[in-house]
Amino acid sequence: MKNFLRFVLFSFVLFSCKTDDLKHNKLITDKIQYDVSIKNTETDMDWWIQNIEGPKRDKFTSLIFDAVKDNKLKIYDLNEREVTLENVLSNLFTFDTIQLQKNGIKNQTIDTIFITNSFSLNNINKFRFREKWIFNEKTLMVTKLVDGFCPFLVTEISNNQPPIALPLFWVFPDTTQKAEENNLFQITPKIQYDVTIRSDNAKNEWYADNIETSDREYFLNKIIEVASKGKLKVVDFFDKPLDKKQFNALLHRKDTVLIENPEDPGSFSSKVVNVDFDSRDIKKIRFIEEWKIDTKTFQLYKTVKAIGVVVEDREDNGNVRGYMPVFYIYFDESIKNVANN
C-alpha cells in the first residue's frame, strides 16, 4: 500500500512539473525558413560543424529519394504544387550542340549533341527547412517543429566560380502522426550551424532568415534576462563557465577607444568608455542539435542541445569581418567543449 501511494504521489508531482513547464512555453515564431549545409569540405573544421558524417548523410538522402521514387512520399515544387521526381530531374539535363567536321572533309560539318545530367545524390549537400519555434521562458530550451524540408543540389563549376545551389523540391510530411521509436533513424548525433534571425533583405518573404521584430526582441531579451540570473549552464566563447557575476560583466564592460582631438586634428587620445551589450546586435543564433527522421512518416525531428548568441565582428572601419559567438547555453552536458572540441 505504501509503495502504491508513493507511486501515486511521484506520478502527481511529475505531472505537475510537466504541466508547470508547459505553462512557460512561448511561441518564438510560427514560421521561419533557412538553409543548412550538411557537407562541409573545410578540412580544418570539426566533423559536426555544418556537416553530417558521410555514411549517415548518404543514408538520409537515399531514404528521401527512394521513398519519392517508390511513390511513398509526395513532393512539391517551389510554388508548393505537387510534382513528380521525373519533372524535377528533367530540368537538370543540359544540352550542348557543337559542330564537327565530317570525316575530315572541308566545308562539311555535322551537329553533335552532348547531353549532361548534373544530378547525383552525392551532390545533395544542403537542406532548406521551414519550421515553427517555441521556447521555455524558464529554461530557454528551444523546440523546433519541422513543417517541411527541401534538398539542394550543389554543383561545382570551373573558373574559380562559387558552386551553384539548386533547390529541388519540398517535402511536407504529416506532422500529426506520432513518432514511433522503432522507426526513428538518427541522421546525426551532433550538428552545428548558424541561423540568421534578422534579415536585411526586403525582397524576401518575411519568414526567410528572419523572425518578426517584436517576437525576436522578446526572445533575445528573455535569453539575456534568464541567463543573467546564473541558474543555467552558460559558457563563454572559450567554453569557460560563467557565473552570475561574470556573465553580467560580459554584458557591461569597459573598453578603451581612440578619440580625435578637435583642437588638434589628426591627433588622438585614449578614453575609457562603458560598453553595454545590446540584444538588438544579435543577428544570428547558433544551434547544436541531434537530428532524427521517422522512416515511415518522414517527419524530421531536431533536438536542440545548445544555443549560442552570435554577433557581428566588425573591423575599425565598420566592415563586417565575420560573426562571433558571445556565449553558449547548454541544455545537454554531452555538448560541452563546443568551442574547443
C-alpha positions in Angstrom: 0.0 0.0 0.0 2.8 2.4 0.9 4.6 1.7 -2.4 1.3 2.3 -4.3 0.8 5.7 -2.5 4.4 6.6 -3.2 4.0 5.8 -6.9 0.7 7.9 -7.0 2.5 10.8 -5.3 5.5 10.6 -7.6 3.2 10.5 -10.7 1.3 13.5 -9.4 4.5 15.5 -8.8 5.9 14.5 -12.2 2.7 15.5 -14.0 2.5 18.8 -12.1 6.1 19.6 -13.0 5.5 18.9 -16.7 2.3 21.0 -16.6 4.1 23.8 -14.9 6.9 23.7 -17.6 4.3 23.8 -20.4 2.9 27.0 -18.9 6.2 28.7 -19.6 6.3 27.7 -23.2 6.0 30.6 -25.6 5.9 30.8 -29.4 9.0 32.4 -30.9 7.8 32.3 -34.5 5.1 30.4 -36.3 7.3 30.2 -39.4 11.0 30.6 -40.2 12.8 29.3 -43.2 16.6 28.9 -43.5 19.3 26.8 -45.2 21.8 24.4 -43.6 24.8 22.8 -45.2 25.2 19.1 -44.5 28.5 18.6 -46.2 31.5 20.8 -45.2 34.6 20.5 -47.3 36.7 22.6 -45.0 39.4 20.3 -43.7 40.3 22.4 -40.6 36.8 22.2 -39.1 35.3 19.6 -36.8 33.2 17.0 -38.4 30.0 18.2 -36.9 30.2 21.8 -38.0 27.7 22.3 -40.9 28.3 18.6 -41.7 26.8 15.1 -41.4 29.2 12.2 -41.5 29.3 10.6 -45.0 27.6 7.2 -44.4 24.7 8.8 -42.5 24.4 11.6 -44.9 24.2 9.2 -47.8 21.6 7.1 -46.0 19.5 10.2 -45.2 19.4 11.4 -48.8 18.8 7.9 -50.2 16.0 7.4 -47.8 14.2 10.5 -49.1 14.8 9.9 -52.8 14.0 6.2 -52.7 10.7 7.0 -51.0 9.9 9.5 -53.7 10.8 7.0 -56.5 8.5 4.4 -54.9 5.6 6.9 -54.6 5.7 6.6 -50.8 6.4 10.3 -50.4 4.8 13.3 -52.2 6.9 16.2 -53.3 6.1 19.7 -54.3 7.8 22.3 -56.5 9.0 25.7 -55.1 5.5 27.1 -55.6 4.2 24.2 -53.4 2.4 22.4 -56.3 2.6 18.7 -56.4 5.2 17.5 -58.8 6.9 14.2 -59.8 10.6 13.4 -59.5 10.8 13.0 -63.3 9.7 16.6 -63.7 12.3 17.8 -61.2 15.2 15.8 -62.7 14.3 16.7 -66.3 15.3 20.3 -65.5 18.8 19.1 -64.6 19.7 17.9 -68.1 21.8 20.3 -70.2 22.1 20.1 -73.9 25.2 21.3 -75.8 25.4 21.4 -79.6 28.7 21.6 -81.3 29.7 21.4 -84.9 32.3 18.8 -86.0 34.0 18.5 -89.4 32.6 15.4 -91.2 35.2 12.7 -91.8 37.9 15.3 -92.3 36.2 16.8 -95.4 36.4 20.5 -95.6 33.2 22.6 -95.6 31.1 19.6 -94.4 30.1 19.7 -90.8 27.6 17.9 -88.6 25.9 18.9 -85.4 26.6 16.7 -82.4 24.5 17.0 -79.2 26.0 16.2 -75.9 23.6 15.5 -73.0 24.8 16.0 -69.5 22.9 15.1 -66.3 24.1 17.1 -63.4 22.1 15.1 -60.8 23.9 13.0 -58.2 22.9 12.0 -54.7 26.5 12.8 -53.7 25.7 16.5 -54.5 22.8 16.8 -52.1 24.8 19.0 -49.8 22.3 21.4 -48.3 18.8 21.4 -47.0 16.2 24.2 -46.6 13.9 24.0 -43.5 10.6 25.6 -42.7 9.9 25.4 -39.0 7.9 26.6 -36.0 9.9 27.6 -33.0 8.9 27.5 -29.3 11.0 28.2 -26.2 10.6 27.8 -22.5 10.8 31.1 -20.6 12.4 29.4 -17.5 14.9 27.1 -19.1 15.3 28.8 -22.5 15.0 25.4 -24.1 14.2 25.8 -27.8 11.8 23.3 -29.5 11.8 23.2 -33.3 8.8 21.7 -35.2 9.9 20.9 -38.8 7.0 21.6 -41.1 8.9 21.0 -44.3 12.3 20.5 -45.9 13.9 20.9 -49.3 17.1 19.2 -50.6 19.6 21.3 -52.6 21.7 20.0 -55.4 25.1 21.7 -55.1 27.4 21.5 -58.1 30.9 22.9 -58.6 31.7 25.0 -61.7 35.0 25.9 -63.2 36.9 29.2 -63.4 37.0 29.6 -59.6 33.3 30.4 -59.5 31.2 29.7 -56.4 29.2 26.4 -56.5 25.6 26.6 -57.7 23.0 25.6 -55.2 19.7 24.5 -56.7 16.6 23.8 -54.5 14.9 20.7 -55.9 11.5 20.1 -54.2 9.7 20.5 -50.9 8.6 17.6 -48.6 5.7 18.4 -46.2 5.3 15.3 -44.0 2.2 14.7 -42.0 3.2 16.2 -38.7 0.1 15.0 -36.9 1.3 11.4 -36.7 3.0 10.3 -33.5 6.6 9.1 -33.8 7.5 5.5 -33.1 10.9 4.8 -31.7 11.4 1.7 -33.9 11.0 3.9 -37.0 13.5 6.6 -36.0 16.8 6.8 -37.8 19.5 9.0 -36.3 20.7 11.3 -39.0 23.4 12.8 -36.8 24.0 12.9 -33.1 25.5 16.4 -33.4 25.5 19.2 -36.0 26.3 22.9 -35.5 25.0 25.7 -37.7 24.0 29.4 -37.5 20.5 30.7 -38.3 20.0 34.3 -39.3 17.1 35.7 -37.4 17.2 39.3 -38.6 17.2 39.7 -42.4 18.0 43.0 -44.1 16.7 41.7 -47.5 13.4 43.4 -48.0 12.8 41.3 -51.2 12.5 38.0 -49.3 9.4 36.7 -47.6 9.1 37.9 -44.0 10.0 34.5 -42.6 13.1 33.9 -44.7 16.1 34.1 -42.4 14.0 36.3 -40.2 11.8 36.5 -37.1 9.3 39.3 -36.8 10.8 42.2 -34.9 8.7 42.2 -31.7 8.9 38.4 -31.3 12.6 38.4 -32.0 13.3 41.1 -29.4 11.2 39.4 -26.8 13.0 36.1 -27.3 16.5 37.7 -27.2 15.8 39.9 -24.2 14.4 36.8 -22.4 17.7 35.0 -23.1 19.7 37.8 -21.6 17.3 38.1 -18.6 17.2 34.4 -17.7 20.9 33.8 -18.4 21.9 36.7 -16.2 20.3 35.1 -13.1 23.1 32.5 -13.0 20.8 29.4 -12.8 21.6 28.0 -16.3 24.8 26.4 -17.7 26.3 29.3 -19.5 29.8 29.3 -21.0 31.8 31.9 -23.0 33.4 31.5 -26.4 36.3 29.6 -24.9 34.0 27.2 -23.1 34.7 28.7 -19.7 31.7 28.5 -17.3 30.2 31.9 -16.4 28.7 32.6 -13.1 26.2 35.4 -12.5 28.8 38.0 -11.8 31.0 37.0 -14.8 28.0 36.9 -17.1 26.9 40.4 -16.1 30.5 41.6 -16.5 30.3 40.3 -20.1 27.1 42.4 -20.7 28.5 45.6 -19.1 32.2 46.0 -19.8 34.7 48.8 -20.2 36.7 49.4 -23.4 39.4 51.8 -24.5 38.7 53.8 -27.6 40.7 56.4 -29.5 39.1 59.8 -29.9 40.3 62.5 -32.3 41.3 65.8 -30.6 39.1 68.5 -32.1 41.7 71.2 -31.2 44.5 69.2 -32.9 43.1 67.3 -35.9 45.0 64.2 -36.7 45.9 63.5 -33.1 44.1 61.0 -30.9 43.8 60.3 -27.2 42.5 57.2 -25.5 39.4 57.2 -23.4 37.7 54.5 -21.3 34.0 54.1 -22.1 31.3 51.8 -20.8 30.0 49.3 -23.4 26.7 47.7 -22.7 25.6 44.6 -24.6 22.5 45.3 -26.8 20.4 42.3 -27.7 19.5 44.2 -30.9 23.0 43.5 -32.1 22.2 39.7 -32.2 21.7 38.8 -35.8 22.2 35.0 -35.6 21.6 32.1 -33.2 23.9 29.2 -33.3 22.4 25.8 -32.8 23.9 22.4 -31.8 21.4 19.6 -32.4 20.7 16.0 -32.8 18.7 15.0 -35.9 16.4 12.0 -36.4 13.9 11.1 -39.1 10.9 8.7 -39.0 11.5 6.3 -41.8 7.7 5.7 -42.1 6.2 9.2 -41.9 9.4 11.1 -42.9 8.9 13.5 -40.1 12.2 15.1 -39.2 13.0 15.8 -35.5 15.6 18.2 -34.2 16.6 18.1 -30.5 18.4 21.3 -29.6 21.3 20.5 -27.3 22.8 24.1 -27.0 22.3 27.6 -28.4 24.8 30.3 -28.9 24.3 34.1 -29.3 26.2 35.4 -32.3 27.0 39.0 -33.1 28.8 40.7 -36.0 32.6 41.1 -35.7 33.4 44.4 -37.3 36.7 46.0 -38.3 37.7 49.5 -37.2 36.3 50.9 -40.4 32.9 49.3 -39.7 33.1 46.5 -42.3 31.8 43.1 -41.1 34.8 40.7 -40.6 32.6 37.8 -39.7 30.4 36.5 -36.9 31.4 35.6 -33.3 29.5 33.8 -30.6 29.4 35.7 -27.3 28.2 32.9 -25.1 26.6 29.4 -25.2 23.8 27.9 -23.2 23.9 24.2 -22.7 20.8 22.0 -22.4 22.8 18.8 -22.6 26.2 18.2 -21.0 27.3 15.9 -23.8 27.7 19.1 -25.9 30.4 20.6 -23.6 33.6 22.0 -25.1 31.8 23.1 -28.2 34.3 25.8 -28.9 37.4 23.7 -28.3 36.3 20.2 -29.4 
